[in-house]
Amino acid sequence: MYSESDDPNLPRSFRICERCGQQTPTQLPQCVNCGAPSAQAVVVEGQARAEHRFQRALFSRATPVTYAILIFNFVIYLLMASVAGGNFLEGLVFMNDPGTLIAFGAKTNELLERGEWFRLITPIFIHGGLLHIASNSYAIWVIGPIVEKLYGSARFLLIYLLSGIGGVVGSYVGGMTGPGWTPSVGASGAIFGLFGLLFVFGYRYRDELPSNFRRAVTTGMLPVIVINLFIGFSIPVIDNAAHIGGLITGGVLAFIIPYIAPGRPRVTRLGLVILVVCVAVIVYSFMRAYLIGETHL
């Protein structure tokens, strides 16, 4: 004798439909009798719509500062290659002349201790080789737009600068036991700051972010951070202290600087002031490097 309940392919659990009061399989989002959706299906659909609205509002935002940073980095790099001694192509590929790096604002512990504090800023935009700038540019191109869309252009630039400074400070602390004249350059401290910011961001706003977006930010950042730190510890020439300094700074900034939720104005008077101040600090730092650069060439 055969009955439907003996069929292993049929669902064995049922619920009572809220509309018609009849039994319907729990696994199905709609009642098989009247077609009414289950309460759970309504909740899931509402969450999906909310997440879609959040992502549509977020990813429609422009990211001009990210691309301005990329362009500025390449302009500085080309200027260094053009003034470095020797073959231009060789300088473009390797950029390993310490004099040129220092003249453009590379960080060394000795020069920081002499009071050249602009070297907390300038190294963030300087790179030592084509592979170096290419890898950092790719990281900025991937992670920068996400942070700029979340925080707005002004706050993004502020976060980028402060994370970069944190990276330089970490490099200084990590290099206190080594030779004080070794130049250190690169945007990796700022990039790790963005990693740390996003990781903590997912935790701080866990109750208001769409679940899928929150998981992508938190669980997606952790392996990136671990892998890059492992690479930094494995390769002696990488300044991993700068990575750690930037990572910690970015994580702290996630608790201090609020993000701009979808629907809130991105351009404010305070934001414009922050943007102008950050740009002025960058320009002033490179002007200071230019004014004293000839003494280090």
Contacts in CASP RR format, 6 or more apart in sequence:
PFRMAT RR
TARGET T0000
AUTHOR 0000-0000-0000
METHOD contacts of the structure
MODEL  1
MYSESDDPNLPRSFRICERCGQQTPTQLPQCVNCGAPSAQAVVVEGQARA
EHRFQRALFSRATPVTYAILIFNFVIYLLMASVAGGNFLEGLVFMNDPGT
LIAFGAKTNELLERGEWFRLITPIFIHGGLLHIASNSYAIWVIGPIVEKL
YGSARFLLIYLLSGIGGVVGSYVGGMTGPGWTPSVGASGAIFGLFGLLFV
FGYRYRDELPSNFRRAVTTGMLPVIVINLFIGFSIPVIDNAAHIGGLITG
GVLAFIIPYIAPGRPRVTRLGLVILVVCVAVIVYSFMRAYLIGETHL
4 10 0 8 1.000
5 12 0 8 1.000
10 25 0 8 1.000
11 25 0 8 1.000
11 26 0 8 1.000
11 27 0 8 1.000
11 28 0 8 1.000
13 25 0 8 1.000
13 26 0 8 1.000
13 27 0 8 1.000
14 23 0 8 1.000
14 24 0 8 1.000
14 25 0 8 1.000
14 26 0 8 1.000
15 23 0 8 1.000
15 24 0 8 1.000
15 25 0 8 1.000
15 26 0 8 1.000
15 38 0 8 1.000
16 22 0 8 1.000
16 23 0 8 1.000
16 24 0 8 1.000
17 23 0 8 1.000
17 24 0 8 1.000
17 31 0 8 1.000
17 33 0 8 1.000
17 34 0 8 1.000
17 36 0 8 1.000
17 38 0 8 1.000
18 36 0 8 1.000
18 38 0 8 1.000
18 39 0 8 1.000
19 31 0 8 1.000
19 34 0 8 1.000
19 35 0 8 1.000
19 36 0 8 1.000
20 31 0 8 1.000
20 33 0 8 1.000
20 34 0 8 1.000
20 36 0 8 1.000
22 31 0 8 1.000
22 33 0 8 1.000
22 34 0 8 1.000
24 30 0 8 1.000
24 31 0 8 1.000
24 32 0 8 1.000
24 33 0 8 1.000
25 32 0 8 1.000
28 38 0 8 1.000
29 37 0 8 1.000
29 38 0 8 1.000
29 40 0 8 1.000
29 41 0 8 1.000
29 44 0 8 1.000
30 36 0 8 1.000
30 37 0 8 1.000
30 38 0 8 1.000
30 41 0 8 1.000
31 37 0 8 1.000
31 38 0 8 1.000
37 45 0 8 1.000
47 210 0 8 1.000
47 211 0 8 1.000
50 210 0 8 1.000
51 210 0 8 1.000
51 211 0 8 1.000
51 212 0 8 1.000
51 213 0 8 1.000
53 262 0 8 1.000
54 209 0 8 1.000
54 210 0 8 1.000
54 213 0 8 1.000
54 262 0 8 1.000
55 210 0 8 1.000
55 213 0 8 1.000
57 262 0 8 1.000
57 263 0 8 1.000
58 149 0 8 1.000
58 150 0 8 1.000
58 262 0 8 1.000
59 149 0 8 1.000
61 148 0 8 1.000
61 149 0 8 1.000
61 152 0 8 1.000
61 266 0 8 1.000
62 153 0 8 1.000
63 144 0 8 1.000
63 145 0 8 1.000
63 148 0 8 1.000
63 149 0 8 1.000
63 153 0 8 1.000
63 156 0 8 1.000
64 153 0 8 1.000
65 148 0 8 1.000
65 153 0 8 1.000
65 156 0 8 1.000
65 157 0 8 1.000
65 160 0 8 1.000
65 275 0 8 1.000
66 140 0 8 1.000
66 141 0 8 1.000
66 144 0 8 1.000
66 145 0 8 1.000
66 148 0 8 1.000
66 156 0 8 1.000
69 125 0 8 1.000
69 140 0 8 1.000
69 157 0 8 1.000
69 160 0 8 1.000
69 187 0 8 1.000
70 137 0 8 1.000
70 140 0 8 1.000
70 141 0 8 1.000
72 125 0 8 1.000
73 125 0 8 1.000
73 127 0 8 1.000
73 133 0 8 1.000
73 136 0 8 1.000
73 137 0 8 1.000
73 140 0 8 1.000
73 187 0 8 1.000
74 133 0 8 1.000
74 137 0 8 1.000
76 104 0 8 1.000
76 125 0 8 1.000
76 126 0 8 1.000
76 286 0 8 1.000
77 95 0 8 1.000
77 126 0 8 1.000
77 127 0 8 1.000
77 129 0 8 1.000
77 133 0 8 1.000
78 92 0 8 1.000
79 104 0 8 1.000
80 95 0 8 1.000
80 100 0 8 1.000
80 101 0 8 1.000
80 104 0 8 1.000
80 126 0 8 1.000
81 88 0 8 1.000
81 91 0 8 1.000
81 92 0 8 1.000
81 95 0 8 1.000
82 88 0 8 1.000
83 100 0 8 1.000
84 91 0 8 1.000
84 95 0 8 1.000
84 97 0 8 1.000
84 100 0 8 1.000
85 91 0 8 1.000
85 97 0 8 1.000
85 100 0 8 1.000
91 97 0 8 1.000
91 129 0 8 1.000
92 130 0 8 1.000
93 129 0 8 1.000
93 130 0 8 1.000
94 128 0 8 1.000
94 129 0 8 1.000
94 130 0 8 1.000
95 101 0 8 1.000
95 127 0 8 1.000
95 128 0 8 1.000
95 129 0 8 1.000
95 130 0 8 1.000
95 132 0 8 1.000
96 128 0 8 1.000
96 129 0 8 1.000
98 106 0 8 1.000
98 183 0 8 1.000
99 183 0 8 1.000
99 296 0 8 1.000
99 297 0 8 1.000
100 297 0 8 1.000
101 126 0 8 1.000
101 128 0 8 1.000
101 183 0 8 1.000
101 185 0 8 1.000
102 108 0 8 1.000
102 111 0 8 1.000
102 183 0 8 1.000
102 293 0 8 1.000
102 296 0 8 1.000
103 289 0 8 1.000
103 293 0 8 1.000
103 294 0 8 1.000
103 296 0 8 1.000
103 297 0 8 1.000
104 122 0 8 1.000
104 126 0 8 1.000
104 286 0 8 1.000
104 289 0 8 1.000
104 293 0 8 1.000
105 118 0 8 1.000
105 119 0 8 1.000
105 122 0 8 1.000
105 123 0 8 1.000
105 126 0 8 1.000
105 185 0 8 1.000
105 285 0 8 1.000
105 286 0 8 1.000
105 289 0 8 1.000
105 293 0 8 1.000
106 119 0 8 1.000
106 122 0 8 1.000
106 123 0 8 1.000
106 126 0 8 1.000
106 183 0 8 1.000
106 184 0 8 1.000
106 185 0 8 1.000
107 119 0 8 1.000
107 120 0 8 1.000
107 122 0 8 1.000
107 123 0 8 1.000
107 168 0 8 1.000
107 171 0 8 1.000
107 172 0 8 1.000
107 183 0 8 1.000
107 184 0 8 1.000
107 185 0 8 1.000
108 119 0 8 1.000
108 180 0 8 1.000
108 181 0 8 1.000
108 182 0 8 1.000
108 183 0 8 1.000
108 184 0 8 1.000
109 172 0 8 1.000
109 175 0 8 1.000
109 176 0 8 1.000
109 178 0 8 1.000
109 180 0 8 1.000
109 181 0 8 1.000
109 182 0 8 1.000
110 180 0 8 1.000
110 181 0 8 1.000
111 119 0 8 1.000
111 296 0 8 1.000
112 119 0 8 1.000
112 120 0 8 1.000
112 172 0 8 1.000
116 288 0 8 1.000
116 292 0 8 1.000
118 284 0 8 1.000
118 285 0 8 1.000
118 286 0 8 1.000
118 288 0 8 1.000
118 289 0 8 1.000
119 168 0 8 1.000
119 285 0 8 1.000
119 289 0 8 1.000
120 165 0 8 1.000
120 168 0 8 1.000
120 169 0 8 1.000
120 285 0 8 1.000
121 161 0 8 1.000
121 165 0 8 1.000
121 281 0 8 1.000
121 282 0 8 1.000
121 285 0 8 1.000
122 285 0 8 1.000
122 286 0 8 1.000
122 289 0 8 1.000
123 168 0 8 1.000
123 184 0 8 1.000
123 185 0 8 1.000
123 186 0 8 1.000
124 160 0 8 1.000
124 161 0 8 1.000
124 164 0 8 1.000
124 165 0 8 1.000
124 168 0 8 1.000
124 186 0 8 1.000
124 187 0 8 1.000
124 189 0 8 1.000
124 190 0 8 1.000
125 186 0 8 1.000
125 187 0 8 1.000
125 282 0 8 1.000
125 286 0 8 1.000
126 185 0 8 1.000
126 186 0 8 1.000
127 133 0 8 1.000
127 136 0 8 1.000
127 185 0 8 1.000
127 186 0 8 1.000
127 187 0 8 1.000
128 185 0 8 1.000
128 186 0 8 1.000
132 186 0 8 1.000
136 186 0 8 1.000
136 187 0 8 1.000
136 188 0 8 1.000
136 191 0 8 1.000
139 187 0 8 1.000
139 188 0 8 1.000
139 191 0 8 1.000
140 187 0 8 1.000
140 191 0 8 1.000
143 191 0 8 1.000
143 194 0 8 1.000
143 195 0 8 1.000
143 198 0 8 1.000
144 156 0 8 1.000
144 194 0 8 1.000
146 198 0 8 1.000
147 156 0 8 1.000
147 159 0 8 1.000
147 194 0 8 1.000
147 197 0 8 1.000
147 198 0 8 1.000
148 156 0 8 1.000
150 201 0 8 1.000
150 259 0 8 1.000
150 260 0 8 1.000
151 159 0 8 1.000
151 257 0 8 1.000
151 259 0 8 1.000
151 260 0 8 1.000
152 260 0 8 1.000
152 266 0 8 1.000
153 266 0 8 1.000
153 275 0 8 1.000
154 270 0 8 1.000
154 271 0 8 1.000
154 272 0 8 1.000
154 274 0 8 1.000
154 275 0 8 1.000
154 278 0 8 1.000
155 257 0 8 1.000
155 259 0 8 1.000
155 260 0 8 1.000
155 271 0 8 1.000
155 274 0 8 1.000
157 274 0 8 1.000
157 275 0 8 1.000
157 278 0 8 1.000
157 279 0 8 1.000
158 257 0 8 1.000
158 274 0 8 1.000
158 278 0 8 1.000
159 193 0 8 1.000
159 194 0 8 1.000
159 197 0 8 1.000
159 250 0 8 1.000
159 253 0 8 1.000
159 257 0 8 1.000
160 190 0 8 1.000
160 194 0 8 1.000
161 190 0 8 1.000
161 278 0 8 1.000
161 281 0 8 1.000
161 282 0 8 1.000
162 249 0 8 1.000
162 250 0 8 1.000
162 253 0 8 1.000
163 189 0 8 1.000
163 190 0 8 1.000
163 191 0 8 1.000
163 192 0 8 1.000
163 193 0 8 1.000
163 194 0 8 1.000
163 197 0 8 1.000
163 246 0 8 1.000
163 249 0 8 1.000
163 250 0 8 1.000
163 253 0 8 1.000
164 187 0 8 1.000
164 189 0 8 1.000
164 190 0 8 1.000
164 193 0 8 1.000
164 246 0 8 1.000
164 249 0 8 1.000
165 249 0 8 1.000
166 189 0 8 1.000
166 245 0 8 1.000
166 246 0 8 1.000
166 248 0 8 1.000
166 249 0 8 1.000
167 189 0 8 1.000
167 190 0 8 1.000
167 192 0 8 1.000
167 241 0 8 1.000
167 242 0 8 1.000
167 243 0 8 1.000
167 244 0 8 1.000
167 245 0 8 1.000
167 246 0 8 1.000
167 249 0 8 1.000
168 184 0 8 1.000
168 189 0 8 1.000
168 242 0 8 1.000
169 245 0 8 1.000
170 241 0 8 1.000
170 242 0 8 1.000
170 244 0 8 1.000
170 245 0 8 1.000
170 246 0 8 1.000
171 184 0 8 1.000
171 239 0 8 1.000
171 241 0 8 1.000
171 242 0 8 1.000
171 245 0 8 1.000
173 241 0 8 1.000
174 241 0 8 1.000
175 182 0 8 1.000
175 241 0 8 1.000
184 239 0 8 1.000
184 242 0 8 1.000
186 242 0 8 1.000
188 239 0 8 1.000
188 242 0 8 1.000
188 243 0 8 1.000
189 242 0 8 1.000
189 243 0 8 1.000
189 245 0 8 1.000
189 246 0 8 1.000
189 247 0 8 1.000
190 246 0 8 1.000
192 225 0 8 1.000
192 228 0 8 1.000
192 242 0 8 1.000
192 243 0 8 1.000
192 244 0 8 1.000
192 245 0 8 1.000
192 246 0 8 1.000
192 247 0 8 1.000
192 250 0 8 1.000
193 246 0 8 1.000
193 247 0 8 1.000
193 249 0 8 1.000
193 250 0 8 1.000
193 251 0 8 1.000
193 253 0 8 1.000
194 250 0 8 1.000
195 221 0 8 1.000
195 224 0 8 1.000
195 225 0 8 1.000
195 228 0 8 1.000
195 247 0 8 1.000
196 221 0 8 1.000
196 225 0 8 1.000
196 246 0 8 1.000
196 247 0 8 1.000
196 250 0 8 1.000
196 251 0 8 1.000
196 254 0 8 1.000
197 250 0 8 1.000
197 251 0 8 1.000
197 253 0 8 1.000
197 254 0 8 1.000
198 217 0 8 1.000
198 221 0 8 1.000
198 254 0 8 1.000
199 217 0 8 1.000
199 218 0 8 1.000
199 221 0 8 1.000
199 222 0 8 1.000
199 225 0 8 1.000
199 251 0 8 1.000
199 254 0 8 1.000
200 250 0 8 1.000
200 251 0 8 1.000
200 254 0 8 1.000
200 255 0 8 1.000
201 217 0 8 1.000
201 254 0 8 1.000
201 259 0 8 1.000
202 209 0 8 1.000
202 214 0 8 1.000
202 217 0 8 1.000
202 218 0 8 1.000
203 218 0 8 1.000
204 254 0 8 1.000
204 255 0 8 1.000
205 214 0 8 1.000
205 259 0 8 1.000
206 214 0 8 1.000
206 218 0 8 1.000
208 261 0 8 1.000
209 217 0 8 1.000
225 247 0 8 1.000
228 243 0 8 1.000
229 240 0 8 1.000
229 243 0 8 1.000
229 244 0 8 1.000
229 247 0 8 1.000
231 238 0 8 1.000
232 238 0 8 1.000
232 240 0 8 1.000
232 243 0 8 1.000
233 240 0 8 1.000
260 266 0 8 1.000
END
